[in-house]
Amino acid sequence: MPAATKVTHYHVTESTSGCLPEAGPYLTDDPGLALDMLAQMLGSYAETETAEPDARQAAALADQYQSARGDNHEDPAEALGRLHAGHGICRAIGLREFEVQVCGDRDCLKYCPGGDCATTTPVTDTNPWCWCCGKRYVPWDACPWLG
């Protein structure tokens, strides 16, 4: 396997405008899963928000992002296409911001050292073992398949 020079992954967050997120980001290397998590965050906000226009807007966006992947995942919607192209998504609803950031920082992830496996997981994952092959995760600078 050739050495990877870039490790693209996605940070999905929710925060009050102008503030840091209250919780750590959801990290994934799959743009579809990032979009699913964004839809889930918007849906949860829609269920708890008391301001009617904000709740309706969040619910509509959640529905849009949930249906974006389609049944066969072959025809991505515009939002999924943006993520594939390396562009983030940020939606402001009332005083809340919902965002998917595209990231290439290797320090955000732990890596399976097996080049044939090449599994990654967020550094916050407490399991030290690769879910795919069982090898112990390593930081990026100890990973032989990263360039």
JOHUDA-V985133 format. One record per backbone hydrogen bond with DSSP energy under -1.0 kcal/mol. NH is the residue of the N-H (numbers start at 1). CO is the residue of the C=O. E is the energy in kcal/mol with one decimal. If there is no record, write none. Layout:
# JOHUDA-V985133
nh = {NH:NH}
co = {CO:CO}
e = {E:E}
This chain:
# JOHUDA-V985133
nh = {4:9:10:11:12:13:15:17:19:26:28:34:35:36:37:38:39:40:41:42:43:44:45:46:47:48:49:55:56:57:58:59:60:61:62:63:64:65:66:67:81:82:83:84:85:86:87:89:91:93:96:97:98:99:100:101:103:108:109:110:111:112:117:118:121:123:125:130:134:137:138:142:143:146:147}
co = {145:103:28:101:26:99:97:95:16:12:10:30:31:32:33:34:35:36:37:38:39:40:41:42:43:44:45:51:52:53:54:55:56:57:58:59:60:61:62:63:77:78:79:80:81:83:82:100:98:96:93:15:91:13:89:11:9:105:106:121:138:119:114:114:110:108:122:135:130:128:111:139:140:143:4}
e = {-2.1:-2.3:-3.1:-2.5:-2.4:-2.5:-2.3:-3.0:-2.5:-2.3:-1.6:-2.0:-2.2:-2.2:-2.5:-2.2:-2.3:-2.3:-2.6:-2.4:-2.5:-2.4:-2.2:-2.4:-1.8:-1.3:-2.3:-2.5:-2.4:-2.3:-2.6:-2.4:-2.4:-2.3:-2.5:-2.4:-2.2:-2.6:-2.3:-1.9:-2.5:-2.2:-1.8:-2.3:-1.7:-1.6:-2.8:-2.2:-3.0:-2.9:-2.5:-3.3:-2.8:-2.7:-3.0:-3.0:-3.1:-1.3:-1.3:-3.4:-3.2:-2.8:-1.2:-3.1:-1.9:-2.1:-2.0:-3.5:-1.2:-2.9:-2.9:-1.8:-1.4:-1.1:-3.6}
